[in-house]
């Protein structure tokens, strides 16, 4: 897949059991290349409680970043769904 048609999906999970997530990731990793997928980054919240729409803010930041890097606007629009 060329960089011109590449898109990424940002997924947020509420992980309450690190071991179960590690097992999930280990099981999924070999399956993803068949679908041109991959795990790229894991982020964890540092025990900081944030009031407000933090997921929406993260989505907006991802959309802005994608557009600044010449992403297809139709793909970026999918972030809002």
HELIX and SHEET records of a PDB file:
HELIX    1   1 UNK A    3  UNK A    5  5                                   3    
HELIX    2   2 UNK A   18  UNK A   32  1                                  15    
HELIX    3   3 UNK A   33  UNK A   35  5                                   3    
HELIX    4   4 UNK A   54  UNK A   68  1                                  15    
HELIX    5   5 UNK A   73  UNK A   77  1                                   5    
HELIX    6   6 UNK A   78  UNK A   80  5                                   3    
END                                                                             
